[in-house]
Amino acid sequence: MKQPANQSQSASLREEAASEILILSGGKIFAHNITPAMARVLSQLNPTDAAMRQRAEQQNLIQHELPN
């Protein structure tokens, strides 16, 4: 049975928004697929990281709908 388009689209958006974080015992943090929301969280962990702060300030550029 085929899923309705809105459910299929919703599932793919959740997959795109998934970030992966690995925190080592020494405190080093590795992150993959960082969204602007996750960058805001990570920038709070290290406020001196200028690159992460810049990512946190970016707008979410993912278009959820195609133009008409």
PDBQT receptor file of N, H, CA, C and O in Angstrom, charges set to zero:
ATOM      1  N   MET A   1       0.837  -1.182   0.000  1.00  0.00    +0.000 N 
ATOM      2  CA  MET A   1       0.000   0.000   0.000  1.00  0.00    +0.000 C 
ATOM      3  C   MET A   1       0.881   1.244   0.000  1.00  0.00    +0.000 C 
ATOM      4  O   MET A   1       1.832   1.341   0.775  1.00  0.00    +0.000 OA
ATOM      5  N   LYS A   2       0.564   2.173  -0.855  1.00  0.00    +0.000 N 
ATOM      6  H   LYS A   2      -0.209   2.095  -1.485  1.00  0.00    +0.000 HD
ATOM      7  CA  LYS A   2       1.354   3.388  -0.987  1.00  0.00    +0.000 C 
ATOM      8  C   LYS A   2       0.963   4.399   0.099  1.00  0.00    +0.000 C 
ATOM      9  O   LYS A   2      -0.219   4.606   0.369  1.00  0.00    +0.000 OA
ATOM     10  N   GLN A   3       1.995   5.036   0.729  1.00  0.00    +0.000 N 
ATOM     11  H   GLN A   3       2.956   4.868   0.509  1.00  0.00    +0.000 HD
ATOM     12  CA  GLN A   3       1.731   6.062   1.736  1.00  0.00    +0.000 C 
ATOM     13  C   GLN A   3       1.227   7.325   1.066  1.00  0.00    +0.000 C 
ATOM     14  O   GLN A   3       1.643   7.643  -0.048  1.00  0.00    +0.000 OA
ATOM     15  N   PRO A   4       0.331   8.055   1.733  1.00  0.00    +0.000 N 
ATOM     16  CA  PRO A   4      -0.068   9.355   1.195  1.00  0.00    +0.000 C 
ATOM     17  C   PRO A   4       1.148  10.265   1.063  1.00  0.00    +0.000 C 
ATOM     18  O   PRO A   4       2.099  10.155   1.837  1.00  0.00    +0.000 OA
ATOM     19  N   ALA A   5       1.114  11.159   0.086  1.00  0.00    +0.000 N 
ATOM     20  H   ALA A   5       0.342  11.248  -0.542  1.00  0.00    +0.000 HD
ATOM     21  CA  ALA A   5       2.264  12.021  -0.214  1.00  0.00    +0.000 C 
ATOM     22  C   ALA A   5       2.718  12.823   0.997  1.00  0.00    +0.000 C 
ATOM     23  O   ALA A   5       3.920  12.970   1.214  1.00  0.00    +0.000 OA
ATOM     24  N   ASN A   6       1.780  13.350   1.797  1.00  0.00    +0.000 N 
ATOM     25  H   ASN A   6       0.803  13.230   1.621  1.00  0.00    +0.000 HD
ATOM     26  CA  ASN A   6       2.185  14.171   2.934  1.00  0.00    +0.000 C 
ATOM     27  C   ASN A   6       2.903  13.356   4.002  1.00  0.00    +0.000 C 
ATOM     28  O   ASN A   6       3.798  13.887   4.661  1.00  0.00    +0.000 OA
ATOM     29  N   GLN A   7       2.548  12.087   4.200  1.00  0.00    +0.000 N 
ATOM     30  H   GLN A   7       1.821  11.656   3.665  1.00  0.00    +0.000 HD
ATOM     31  CA  GLN A   7       3.252  11.238   5.164  1.00  0.00    +0.000 C 
ATOM     32  C   GLN A   7       4.641  10.885   4.651  1.00  0.00    +0.000 C 
ATOM     33  O   GLN A   7       5.602  10.892   5.420  1.00  0.00    +0.000 OA
ATOM     34  N   SER A   8       4.760  10.580   3.373  1.00  0.00    +0.000 N 
ATOM     35  H   SER A   8       3.979  10.575   2.749  1.00  0.00    +0.000 HD
ATOM     36  CA  SER A   8       6.049  10.252   2.778  1.00  0.00    +0.000 C 
ATOM     37  C   SER A   8       6.984  11.460   2.835  1.00  0.00    +0.000 C 
ATOM     38  O   SER A   8       8.161  11.327   3.170  1.00  0.00    +0.000 OA
ATOM     39  N   GLN A   9       6.452  12.634   2.505  1.00  0.00    +0.000 N 
ATOM     40  H   GLN A   9       5.496  12.742   2.233  1.00  0.00    +0.000 HD
ATOM     41  CA  GLN A   9       7.248  13.868   2.544  1.00  0.00    +0.000 C 
ATOM     42  C   GLN A   9       7.671  14.171   3.971  1.00  0.00    +0.000 C 
ATOM     43  O   GLN A   9       8.811  14.573   4.205  1.00  0.00    +0.000 OA
ATOM     44  N   SER A  10       6.772  13.985   4.925  1.00  0.00    +0.000 N 
ATOM     45  H   SER A  10       5.846  13.658   4.734  1.00  0.00    +0.000 HD
ATOM     46  CA  SER A  10       7.077  14.236   6.334  1.00  0.00    +0.000 C 
ATOM     47  C   SER A  10       8.193  13.326   6.820  1.00  0.00    +0.000 C 
ATOM     48  O   SER A  10       9.074  13.771   7.556  1.00  0.00    +0.000 OA
ATOM     49  N   ALA A  11       8.172  12.067   6.423  1.00  0.00    +0.000 N 
ATOM     50  H   ALA A  11       7.457  11.706   5.825  1.00  0.00    +0.000 HD
ATOM     51  CA  ALA A  11       9.214  11.121   6.826  1.00  0.00    +0.000 C 
ATOM     52  C   ALA A  11      10.567  11.522   6.252  1.00  0.00    +0.000 C 
ATOM     53  O   ALA A  11      11.584  11.431   6.941  1.00  0.00    +0.000 OA
ATOM     54  N   SER A  12      10.589  11.965   4.997  1.00  0.00    +0.000 N 
ATOM     55  H   SER A  12       9.764  12.039   4.437  1.00  0.00    +0.000 HD
ATOM     56  CA  SER A  12      11.864  12.358   4.401  1.00  0.00    +0.000 C 
ATOM     57  C   SER A  12      12.407  13.626   5.049  1.00  0.00    +0.000 C 
ATOM     58  O   SER A  12      13.624  13.767   5.169  1.00  0.00    +0.000 OA
ATOM     59  N   LEU A  13      11.546  14.555   5.471  1.00  0.00    +0.000 N 
ATOM     60  H   LEU A  13      10.557  14.441   5.373  1.00  0.00    +0.000 HD
ATOM     61  CA  LEU A  13      12.002  15.762   6.161  1.00  0.00    +0.000 C 
ATOM     62  C   LEU A  13      12.616  15.413   7.514  1.00  0.00    +0.000 C 
ATOM     63  O   LEU A  13      13.616  16.010   7.913  1.00  0.00    +0.000 OA
ATOM     64  N   ARG A  14      12.024  14.454   8.220  1.00  0.00    +0.000 N 
ATOM     65  H   ARG A  14      11.212  13.970   7.896  1.00  0.00    +0.000 HD
ATOM     66  CA  ARG A  14      12.596  14.031   9.504  1.00  0.00    +0.000 C 
ATOM     67  C   ARG A  14      13.975  13.424   9.288  1.00  0.00    +0.000 C 
ATOM     68  O   ARG A  14      14.883  13.669  10.082  1.00  0.00    +0.000 OA
ATOM     69  N   GLU A  15      14.152  12.634   8.228  1.00  0.00    +0.000 N 
ATOM     70  H   GLU A  15      13.414  12.434   7.583  1.00  0.00    +0.000 HD
ATOM     71  CA  GLU A  15      15.446  12.032   7.947  1.00  0.00    +0.000 C 
ATOM     72  C   GLU A  15      16.484  13.100   7.627  1.00  0.00    +0.000 C 
ATOM     73  O   GLU A  15      17.634  12.980   8.049  1.00  0.00    +0.000 OA
ATOM     74  N   GLU A  16      16.103  14.145   6.891  1.00  0.00    +0.000 N 
ATOM     75  H   GLU A  16      15.169  14.242   6.549  1.00  0.00    +0.000 HD
ATOM     76  CA  GLU A  16      17.029  15.217   6.557  1.00  0.00    +0.000 C 
ATOM     77  C   GLU A  16      17.449  15.998   7.795  1.00  0.00    +0.000 C 
ATOM     78  O   GLU A  16      18.556  16.535   7.840  1.00  0.00    +0.000 OA
ATOM     79  N   ALA A  17      16.584  16.067   8.798  1.00  0.00    +0.000 N 
ATOM     80  H   ALA A  17      15.685  15.630   8.761  1.00  0.00    +0.000 HD
ATOM     81  CA  ALA A  17      16.853  16.861   9.991  1.00  0.00    +0.000 C 
ATOM     82  C   ALA A  17      17.591  16.062  11.065  1.00  0.00    +0.000 C 
ATOM     83  O   ALA A  17      17.855  16.594  12.143  1.00  0.00    +0.000 OA
ATOM     84  N   ALA A  18      17.929  14.812  10.799  1.00  0.00    +0.000 N 
ATOM     85  H   ALA A  18      17.714  14.380   9.923  1.00  0.00    +0.000 HD
ATOM     86  CA  ALA A  18      18.598  13.984  11.792  1.00  0.00    +0.000 C 
ATOM     87  C   ALA A  18      20.073  14.345  11.887  1.00  0.00    +0.000 C 
ATOM     88  O   ALA A  18      20.798  14.292  10.894  1.00  0.00    +0.000 OA
ATOM     89  N   SER A  19      20.514  14.711  13.086  1.00  0.00    +0.000 N 
ATOM     90  H   SER A  19      19.925  14.753  13.893  1.00  0.00    +0.000 HD
ATOM     91  CA  SER A  19      21.922  14.991  13.345  1.00  0.00    +0.000 C 
ATOM     92  C   SER A  19      22.481  13.854  14.186  1.00  0.00    +0.000 C 
ATOM     93  O   SER A  19      21.770  13.254  14.992  1.00  0.00    +0.000 OA
ATOM     94  N   GLU A  20      23.749  13.566  13.992  1.00  0.00    +0.000 N 
ATOM     95  H   GLU A  20      24.327  14.053  13.337  1.00  0.00    +0.000 HD
ATOM     96  CA  GLU A  20      24.405  12.530  14.779  1.00  0.00    +0.000 C 
ATOM     97  C   GLU A  20      25.492  13.178  15.621  1.00  0.00    +0.000 C 
ATOM     98  O   GLU A  20      26.271  13.991  15.124  1.00  0.00    +0.000 OA
ATOM     99  N   ILE A  21      25.541  12.815  16.896  1.00  0.00    +0.000 N 
ATOM    100  H   ILE A  21      24.908  12.155  17.299  1.00  0.00    +0.000 HD
ATOM    101  CA  ILE A  21      26.539  13.378  17.808  1.00  0.00    +0.000 C 
ATOM    102  C   ILE A  21      27.244  12.244  18.537  1.00  0.00    +0.000 C 
ATOM    103  O   ILE A  21      26.610  11.300  19.008  1.00  0.00    +0.000 OA
ATOM    104  N   LEU A  22      28.561  12.353  18.622  1.00  0.00    +0.000 N 
ATOM    105  H   LEU A  22      29.076  13.120  18.239  1.00  0.00    +0.000 HD
ATOM    106  CA  LEU A  22      29.370  11.412  19.387  1.00  0.00    +0.000 C 
ATOM    107  C   LEU A  22      30.185  12.233  20.376  1.00  0.00    +0.000 C 
ATOM    108  O   LEU A  22      30.955  13.104  19.972  1.00  0.00    +0.000 OA
ATOM    109  N   ILE A  23      30.024  11.963  21.665  1.00  0.00    +0.000 N 
ATOM    110  H   ILE A  23      29.398  11.255  21.994  1.00  0.00    +0.000 HD
ATOM    111  CA  ILE A  23      30.780  12.654  22.705  1.00  0.00    +0.000 C 
ATOM    112  C   ILE A  23      31.738  11.649  23.323  1.00  0.00    +0.000 C 
ATOM    113  O   ILE A  23      31.317  10.661  23.924  1.00  0.00    +0.000 OA
ATOM    114  N   LEU A  24      33.028  11.909  23.169  1.00  0.00    +0.000 N 
ATOM    115  H   LEU A  24      33.370  12.712  22.680  1.00  0.00    +0.000 HD
ATOM    116  CA  LEU A  24      34.050  11.009  23.700  1.00  0.00    +0.000 C 
ATOM    117  C   LEU A  24      34.273  11.256  25.190  1.00  0.00    +0.000 C 
ATOM    118  O   LEU A  24      33.894  12.303  25.715  1.00  0.00    +0.000 OA
ATOM    119  N   SER A  25      34.878  10.304  25.854  1.00  0.00    +0.000 N 
ATOM    120  H   SER A  25      35.186   9.454  25.428  1.00  0.00    +0.000 HD
ATOM    121  CA  SER A  25      35.097  10.414  27.298  1.00  0.00    +0.000 C 
ATOM    122  C   SER A  25      35.975  11.610  27.665  1.00  0.00    +0.000 C 
ATOM    123  O   SER A  25      35.859  12.133  28.773  1.00  0.00    +0.000 OA
ATOM    124  N   GLY A  26      36.839  12.050  26.772  1.00  0.00    +0.000 N 
ATOM    125  H   GLY A  26      36.933  11.625  25.871  1.00  0.00    +0.000 HD
ATOM    126  CA  GLY A  26      37.687  13.214  27.027  1.00  0.00    +0.000 C 
ATOM    127  C   GLY A  26      36.977  14.538  26.792  1.00  0.00    +0.000 C 
ATOM    128  O   GLY A  26      37.560  15.598  27.019  1.00  0.00    +0.000 OA
ATOM    129  N   GLY A  27      35.721  14.494  26.338  1.00  0.00    +0.000 N 
ATOM    130  H   GLY A  27      35.247  13.633  26.153  1.00  0.00    +0.000 HD
ATOM    131  CA  GLY A  27      34.947  15.707  26.118  1.00  0.00    +0.000 C 
ATOM    132  C   GLY A  27      34.921  16.178  24.679  1.00  0.00    +0.000 C 
ATOM    133  O   GLY A  27      34.225  17.144  24.366  1.00  0.00    +0.000 OA
ATOM    134  N   LYS A  28      35.660  15.521  23.792  1.00  0.00    +0.000 N 
ATOM    135  H   LYS A  28      36.225  14.736  24.047  1.00  0.00    +0.000 HD
ATOM    136  CA  LYS A  28      35.650  15.906  22.382  1.00  0.00    +0.000 C 
ATOM    137  C   LYS A  28      34.315  15.502  21.772  1.00  0.00    +0.000 C 
ATOM    138  O   LYS A  28      33.800  14.416  22.039  1.00  0.00    +0.000 OA
ATOM    139  N   ILE A  29      33.757  16.397  20.944  1.00  0.00    +0.000 N 
ATOM    140  H   ILE A  29      34.175  17.279  20.727  1.00  0.00    +0.000 HD
ATOM    141  CA  ILE A  29      32.451  16.163  20.341  1.00  0.00    +0.000 C 
ATOM    142  C   ILE A  29      32.593  16.108  18.828  1.00  0.00    +0.000 C 
ATOM    143  O   ILE A  29      33.209  16.981  18.217  1.00  0.00    +0.000 OA
ATOM    144  N   PHE A  30      32.016  15.074  18.233  1.00  0.00    +0.000 N 
ATOM    145  H   PHE A  30      31.515  14.364  18.729  1.00  0.00    +0.000 HD
ATOM    146  CA  PHE A  30      31.945  14.937  16.784  1.00  0.00    +0.000 C 
ATOM    147  C   PHE A  30      30.470  15.020  16.409  1.00  0.00    +0.000 C 
ATOM    148  O   PHE A  30      29.627  14.389  17.046  1.00  0.00    +0.000 OA
ATOM    149  N   ALA A  31      30.157  15.805  15.364  1.00  0.00    +0.000 N 
ATOM    150  H   ALA A  31      30.842  16.318  14.846  1.00  0.00    +0.000 HD
ATOM    151  CA  ALA A  31      28.768  15.945  14.934  1.00  0.00    +0.000 C 
ATOM    152  C   ALA A  31      28.691  15.809  13.423  1.00  0.00    +0.000 C 
ATOM    153  O   ALA A  31      29.595  16.227  12.700  1.00  0.00    +0.000 OA
ATOM    154  N   HIS A  32      27.608  15.223  12.962  1.00  0.00    +0.000 N 
ATOM    155  H   HIS A  32      26.874  14.883  13.550  1.00  0.00    +0.000 HD
ATOM    156  CA  HIS A  32      27.386  14.984  11.535  1.00  0.00    +0.000 C 
ATOM    157  C   HIS A  32      25.975  15.439  11.193  1.00  0.00    +0.000 C 
ATOM    158  O   HIS A  32      25.063  15.276  12.004  1.00  0.00    +0.000 OA
ATOM    159  N   ASN A  33      25.778  16.011  10.000  1.00  0.00    +0.000 N 
ATOM    160  H   ASN A  33      26.518  16.144   9.341  1.00  0.00    +0.000 HD
ATOM    161  CA  ASN A  33      24.473  16.523   9.557  1.00  0.00    +0.000 C 
ATOM    162  C   ASN A  33      23.945  17.587  10.518  1.00  0.00    +0.000 C 
ATOM    163  O   ASN A  33      22.834  17.472  11.036  1.00  0.00    +0.000 OA
ATOM    164  N   ILE A  34      24.738  18.604  10.747  1.00  0.00    +0.000 N 
ATOM    165  H   ILE A  34      25.640  18.697  10.326  1.00  0.00    +0.000 HD
ATOM    166  CA  ILE A  34      24.373  19.645  11.705  1.00  0.00    +0.000 C 
ATOM    167  C   ILE A  34      23.350  20.591  11.088  1.00  0.00    +0.000 C 
ATOM    168  O   ILE A  34      23.611  21.230  10.069  1.00  0.00    +0.000 OA
ATOM    169  N   THR A  35      22.197  20.669  11.711  1.00  0.00    +0.000 N 
ATOM    170  H   THR A  35      21.984  20.150  12.538  1.00  0.00    +0.000 HD
ATOM    171  CA  THR A  35      21.168  21.627  11.308  1.00  0.00    +0.000 C 
ATOM    172  C   THR A  35      21.414  22.926  12.071  1.00  0.00    +0.000 C 
ATOM    173  O   THR A  35      22.156  22.927  13.054  1.00  0.00    +0.000 OA
ATOM    174  N   PRO A  36      20.807  24.031  11.638  1.00  0.00    +0.000 N 
ATOM    175  CA  PRO A  36      20.964  25.272  12.401  1.00  0.00    +0.000 C 
ATOM    176  C   PRO A  36      20.513  25.128  13.861  1.00  0.00    +0.000 C 
ATOM    177  O   PRO A  36      21.126  25.707  14.758  1.00  0.00    +0.000 OA
ATOM    178  N   ALA A  37      19.457  24.369  14.097  1.00  0.00    +0.000 N 
ATOM    179  H   ALA A  37      18.959  23.898  13.369  1.00  0.00    +0.000 HD
ATOM    180  CA  ALA A  37      18.988  24.155  15.478  1.00  0.00    +0.000 C 
ATOM    181  C   ALA A  37      20.038  23.405  16.299  1.00  0.00    +0.000 C 
ATOM    182  O   ALA A  37      20.288  23.756  17.453  1.00  0.00    +0.000 OA
ATOM    183  N   MET A  38      20.652  22.379  15.713  1.00  0.00    +0.000 N 
ATOM    184  H   MET A  38      20.450  22.095  14.776  1.00  0.00    +0.000 HD
ATOM    185  CA  MET A  38      21.695  21.633  16.426  1.00  0.00    +0.000 C 
ATOM    186  C   MET A  38      22.930  22.493  16.614  1.00  0.00    +0.000 C 
ATOM    187  O   MET A  38      23.601  22.392  17.642  1.00  0.00    +0.000 OA
ATOM    188  N   ALA A  39      23.242  23.333  15.649  1.00  0.00    +0.000 N 
ATOM    189  H   ALA A  39      22.697  23.415  14.814  1.00  0.00    +0.000 HD
ATOM    190  CA  ALA A  39      24.387  24.238  15.776  1.00  0.00    +0.000 C 
ATOM    191  C   ALA A  39      24.193  25.189  16.952  1.00  0.00    +0.000 C 
ATOM    192  O   ALA A  39      25.154  25.526  17.643  1.00  0.00    +0.000 OA
ATOM    193  N   ARG A  40      22.944  25.625  17.184  1.00  0.00    +0.000 N 
ATOM    194  H   ARG A  40      22.163  25.351  16.623  1.00  0.00    +0.000 HD
ATOM    195  CA  ARG A  40      22.686  26.491  18.344  1.00  0.00    +0.000 C 
ATOM    196  C   ARG A  40      22.987  25.754  19.650  1.00  0.00    +0.000 C 
ATOM    197  O   ARG A  40      23.545  26.338  20.580  1.00  0.00    +0.000 OA
ATOM    198  N   VAL A  41      22.625  24.491  19.718  1.00  0.00    +0.000 N 
ATOM    199  H   VAL A  41      22.172  24.016  18.963  1.00  0.00    +0.000 HD
ATOM    200  CA  VAL A  41      22.916  23.684  20.917  1.00  0.00    +0.000 C 
ATOM    201  C   VAL A  41      24.426  23.525  21.078  1.00  0.00    +0.000 C 
ATOM    202  O   VAL A  41      24.964  23.737  22.165  1.00  0.00    +0.000 OA
ATOM    203  N   LEU A  42      25.109  23.153  19.993  1.00  0.00    +0.000 N 
ATOM    204  H   LEU A  42      24.672  22.981  19.110  1.00  0.00    +0.000 HD
ATOM    205  CA  LEU A  42      26.557  22.937  20.062  1.00  0.00    +0.000 C 
ATOM    206  C   LEU A  42      27.307  24.231  20.363  1.00  0.00    +0.000 C 
ATOM    207  O   LEU A  42      28.339  24.203  21.035  1.00  0.00    +0.000 OA
ATOM    208  N   SER A  43      26.806  25.361  19.878  1.00  0.00    +0.000 N 
ATOM    209  H   SER A  43      25.968  25.385  19.333  1.00  0.00    +0.000 HD
ATOM    210  CA  SER A  43      27.494  26.626  20.150  1.00  0.00    +0.000 C 
ATOM    211  C   SER A  43      27.395  27.006  21.624  1.00  0.00    +0.000 C 
ATOM    212  O   SER A  43      28.240  27.745  22.129  1.00  0.00    +0.000 OA
ATOM    213  N   GLN A  44      26.381  26.512  22.312  1.00  0.00    +0.000 N 
ATOM    214  H   GLN A  44      25.695  25.912  21.902  1.00  0.00    +0.000 HD
ATOM    215  CA  GLN A  44      26.276  26.748  23.754  1.00  0.00    +0.000 C 
ATOM    216  C   GLN A  44      27.324  25.935  24.519  1.00  0.00    +0.000 C 
ATOM    217  O   GLN A  44      27.772  26.348  25.589  1.00  0.00    +0.000 OA
ATOM    218  N   LEU A  45      27.712  24.788  23.972  1.00  0.00    +0.000 N 
ATOM    219  H   LEU A  45      27.348  24.453  23.103  1.00  0.00    +0.000 HD
ATOM    220  CA  LEU A  45      28.734  23.963  24.622  1.00  0.00    +0.000 C 
ATOM    221  C   LEU A  45      30.118  24.585  24.501  1.00  0.00    +0.000 C 
ATOM    222  O   LEU A  45      30.955  24.413  25.388  1.00  0.00    +0.000 OA
ATOM    223  N   ASN A  46      30.369  25.313  23.401  1.00  0.00    +0.000 N 
ATOM    224  H   ASN A  46      29.690  25.453  22.681  1.00  0.00    +0.000 HD
ATOM    225  CA  ASN A  46      31.658  25.975  23.195  1.00  0.00    +0.000 C 
ATOM    226  C   ASN A  46      31.407  27.350  22.570  1.00  0.00    +0.000 C 
ATOM    227  O   ASN A  46      31.476  27.499  21.350  1.00  0.00    +0.000 OA
ATOM    228  N   PRO A  47      31.113  28.358  23.407  1.00  0.00    +0.000 N 
ATOM    229  CA  PRO A  47      30.772  29.683  22.888  1.00  0.00    +0.000 C 
ATOM    230  C   PRO A  47      31.916  30.368  22.132  1.00  0.00    +0.000 C 
ATOM    231  O   PRO A  47      31.667  31.340  21.418  1.00  0.00    +0.000 OA
ATOM    232  N   THR A  48      33.142  29.902  22.261  1.00  0.00    +0.000 N 
ATOM    233  H   THR A  48      33.345  29.112  22.841  1.00  0.00    +0.000 HD
ATOM    234  CA  THR A  48      34.271  30.526  21.565  1.00  0.00    +0.000 C 
ATOM    235  C   THR A  48      34.473  29.981  20.152  1.00  0.00    +0.000 C 
ATOM    236  O   THR A  48      35.338  30.472  19.427  1.00  0.00    +0.000 OA
ATOM    237  N   ASP A  49      33.698  28.983  19.750  1.00  0.00    +0.000 N 
ATOM    238  H   ASP A  49      32.995  28.584  20.339  1.00  0.00    +0.000 HD
ATOM    239  CA  ASP A  49      33.812  28.401  18.414  1.00  0.00    +0.000 C 
ATOM    240  C   ASP A  49      33.075  29.282  17.410  1.00  0.00    +0.000 C 
ATOM    241  O   ASP A  49      31.853  29.200  17.286  1.00  0.00    +0.000 OA
ATOM    242  N   ALA A  50      33.824  30.128  16.692  1.00  0.00    +0.000 N 
ATOM    243  H   ALA A  50      34.816  30.194  16.793  1.00  0.00    +0.000 HD
ATOM    244  CA  ALA A  50      33.231  31.087  15.761  1.00  0.00    +0.000 C 
ATOM    245  C   ALA A  50      32.507  30.397  14.611  1.00  0.00    +0.000 C 
ATOM    246  O   ALA A  50      31.448  30.861  14.187  1.00  0.00    +0.000 OA
ATOM    247  N   ALA A  51      33.055  29.305  14.100  1.00  0.00    +0.000 N 
ATOM    248  H   ALA A  51      33.915  28.929  14.444  1.00  0.00    +0.000 HD
ATOM    249  CA  ALA A  51      32.429  28.603  12.974  1.00  0.00    +0.000 C 
ATOM    250  C   ALA A  51      31.066  28.043  13.379  1.00  0.00    +0.000 C 
ATOM    251  O   ALA A  51      30.110  28.124  12.608  1.00  0.00    +0.000 OA
ATOM    252  N   MET A  52      30.971  27.478  14.578  1.00  0.00    +0.000 N 
ATOM    253  H   MET A  52      31.748  27.412  15.205  1.00  0.00    +0.000 HD
ATOM    254  CA  MET A  52      29.697  26.917  15.032  1.00  0.00    +0.000 C 
ATOM    255  C   MET A  52      28.693  28.033  15.301  1.00  0.00    +0.000 C 
ATOM    256  O   MET A  52      27.502  27.883  15.030  1.00  0.00    +0.000 OA
ATOM    257  N   ARG A  53      29.178  29.148  15.833  1.00  0.00    +0.000 N 
ATOM    258  H   ARG A  53      30.145  29.270  16.053  1.00  0.00    +0.000 HD
ATOM    259  CA  ARG A  53      28.296  30.286  16.079  1.00  0.00    +0.000 C 
ATOM    260  C   ARG A  53      27.717  30.799  14.752  1.00  0.00    +0.000 C 
ATOM    261  O   ARG A  53      26.542  31.158  14.678  1.00  0.00    +0.000 OA
ATOM    262  N   GLN A  54      28.548  30.828  13.715  1.00  0.00    +0.000 N 
ATOM    263  H   GLN A  54      29.502  30.536  13.775  1.00  0.00    +0.000 HD
ATOM    264  CA  GLN A  54      28.086  31.264  12.396  1.00  0.00    +0.000 C 
ATOM    265  C   GLN A  54      27.024  30.314  11.855  1.00  0.00    +0.000 C 
ATOM    266  O   GLN A  54      26.017  30.755  11.300  1.00  0.00    +0.000 OA
ATOM    267  N   ARG A  55      27.245  29.023  12.015  1.00  0.00    +0.000 N 
ATOM    268  H   ARG A  55      28.063  28.665  12.465  1.00  0.00    +0.000 HD
ATOM    269  CA  ARG A  55      26.243  28.042  11.572  1.00  0.00    +0.000 C 
ATOM    270  C   ARG A  55      24.940  28.209  12.343  1.00  0.00    +0.000 C 
ATOM    271  O   ARG A  55      23.857  28.072  11.774  1.00  0.00    +0.000 OA
ATOM    272  N   ALA A  56      25.041  28.505  13.634  1.00  0.00    +0.000 N 
ATOM    273  H   ALA A  56      25.920  28.617  14.097  1.00  0.00    +0.000 HD
ATOM    274  CA  ALA A  56      23.848  28.666  14.471  1.00  0.00    +0.000 C 
ATOM    275  C   ALA A  56      23.027  29.868  14.045  1.00  0.00    +0.000 C 
ATOM    276  O   ALA A  56      21.808  29.876  14.214  1.00  0.00    +0.000 OA
ATOM    277  N   GLU A  57      23.676  30.878  13.499  1.00  0.00    +0.000 N 
ATOM    278  H   GLU A  57      24.667  30.871  13.362  1.00  0.00    +0.000 HD
ATOM    279  CA  GLU A  57      22.985  32.095  13.101  1.00  0.00    +0.000 C 
ATOM    280  C   GLU A  57      22.366  32.004  11.711  1.00  0.00    +0.000 C 
ATOM    281  O   GLU A  57      21.563  32.861  11.341  1.00  0.00    +0.000 OA
ATOM    282  N   GLN A  58      22.721  30.985  10.937  1.00  0.00    +0.000 N 
ATOM    283  H   GLN A  58      23.373  30.289  11.237  1.00  0.00    +0.000 HD
ATOM    284  CA  GLN A  58      22.185  30.820   9.583  1.00  0.00    +0.000 C 
ATOM    285  C   GLN A  58      20.716  30.442   9.641  1.00  0.00    +0.000 C 
ATOM    286  O   GLN A  58      20.260  29.769  10.566  1.00  0.00    +0.000 OA
ATOM    287  N   GLN A  59      19.997  30.887   8.641  1.00  0.00    +0.000 N 
ATOM    288  H   GLN A  59      20.367  31.433   7.890  1.00  0.00    +0.000 HD
ATOM    289  CA  GLN A  59      18.593  30.502   8.504  1.00  0.00    +0.000 C 
ATOM    290  C   GLN A  59      18.540  29.089   7.948  1.00  0.00    +0.000 C 
ATOM    291  O   GLN A  59      19.450  28.646   7.247  1.00  0.00    +0.000 OA
ATOM    292  N   ASN A  60      17.468  28.396   8.270  1.00  0.00    +0.000 N 
ATOM    293  H   ASN A  60      16.729  28.756   8.839  1.00  0.00    +0.000 HD
ATOM    294  CA  ASN A  60      17.259  27.057   7.722  1.00  0.00    +0.000 C 
ATOM    295  C   ASN A  60      16.935  27.214   6.242  1.00  0.00    +0.000 C 
ATOM    296  O   ASN A  60      15.861  27.706   5.896  1.00  0.00    +0.000 OA
ATOM    297  N   LEU A  61      17.844  26.805   5.366  1.00  0.00    +0.000 N 
ATOM    298  H   LEU A  61      18.716  26.405   5.647  1.00  0.00    +0.000 HD
ATOM    299  CA  LEU A  61      17.705  27.033   3.935  1.00  0.00    +0.000 C 
ATOM    300  C   LEU A  61      16.978  25.920   3.189  1.00  0.00    +0.000 C 
ATOM    301  O   LEU A  61      16.807  26.006   1.973  1.00  0.00    +0.000 OA
ATOM    302  N   ILE A  62      16.553  24.893   3.888  1.00  0.00    +0.000 N 
ATOM    303  H   ILE A  62      16.692  24.823   4.876  1.00  0.00    +0.000 HD
ATOM    304  CA  ILE A  62      15.850  23.784   3.245  1.00  0.00    +0.000 C 
ATOM    305  C   ILE A  62      14.456  24.250   2.852  1.00  0.00    +0.000 C 
ATOM    306  O   ILE A  62      13.697  24.745   3.685  1.00  0.00    +0.000 OA
ATOM    307  N   GLN A  63      14.130  24.086   1.580  1.00  0.00    +0.000 N 
ATOM    308  H   GLN A  63      14.746  23.683   0.903  1.00  0.00    +0.000 HD
ATOM    309  CA  GLN A  63      12.795  24.436   1.097  1.00  0.00    +0.000 C 
ATOM    310  C   GLN A  63      11.893  23.234   1.307  1.00  0.00    +0.000 C 
ATOM    311  O   GLN A  63      12.191  22.140   0.828  1.00  0.00    +0.000 OA
ATOM    312  N   HIS A  64      10.788  23.428   2.022  1.00  0.00    +0.000 N 
ATOM    313  H   HIS A  64      10.546  24.317   2.411  1.00  0.00    +0.000 HD
ATOM    314  CA  HIS A  64       9.871  22.335   2.293  1.00  0.00    +0.000 C 
ATOM    315  C   HIS A  64       8.807  22.180   1.215  1.00  0.00    +0.000 C 
ATOM    316  O   HIS A  64       8.154  21.141   1.120  1.00  0.00    +0.000 OA
ATOM    317  N   GLU A  65       8.638  23.211   0.412  1.00  0.00    +0.000 N 
ATOM    318  H   GLU A  65       9.169  24.055   0.489  1.00  0.00    +0.000 HD
ATOM    319  CA  GLU A  65       7.638  23.142  -0.652  1.00  0.00    +0.000 C 
ATOM    320  C   GLU A  65       8.241  23.694  -1.933  1.00  0.00    +0.000 C 
ATOM    321  O   GLU A  65       9.089  24.586  -1.901  1.00  0.00    +0.000 OA
ATOM    322  N   LEU A  66       7.804  23.164  -3.040  1.00  0.00    +0.000 N 
ATOM    323  H   LEU A  66       7.116  22.439  -3.067  1.00  0.00    +0.000 HD
ATOM    324  CA  LEU A  66       8.240  23.667  -4.340  1.00  0.00    +0.000 C 
ATOM    325  C   LEU A  66       7.394  24.883  -4.694  1.00  0.00    +0.000 C 
ATOM    326  O   LEU A  66       6.218  24.945  -4.336  1.00  0.00    +0.000 OA
ATOM    327  N   PRO A  67       7.985  25.854  -5.398  1.00  0.00    +0.000 N 
ATOM    328  CA  PRO A  67       7.164  27.012  -5.791  1.00  0.00    +0.000 C 
ATOM    329  C   PRO A  67       6.096  26.616  -6.792  1.00  0.00    +0.000 C 
ATOM    330  O   PRO A  67       6.263  25.658  -7.547  1.00  0.00    +0.000 OA
ATOM    331  N   ASN A  68       5.001  27.355  -6.795  1.00  0.00    +0.000 N 
ATOM    332  H   ASN A  68       4.865  28.134  -6.182  1.00  0.00    +0.000 HD
ATOM    333  CA  ASN A  68       3.886  27.078  -7.734  1.00  0.00    +0.000 C 
ATOM    334  C   ASN A  68       4.253  27.459  -9.129  1.00  0.00    +0.000 C 
ATOM    335  O   ASN A  68       3.446  27.298 -10.045  1.00  0.00    +0.000 OA
TER     336      ASN A  68
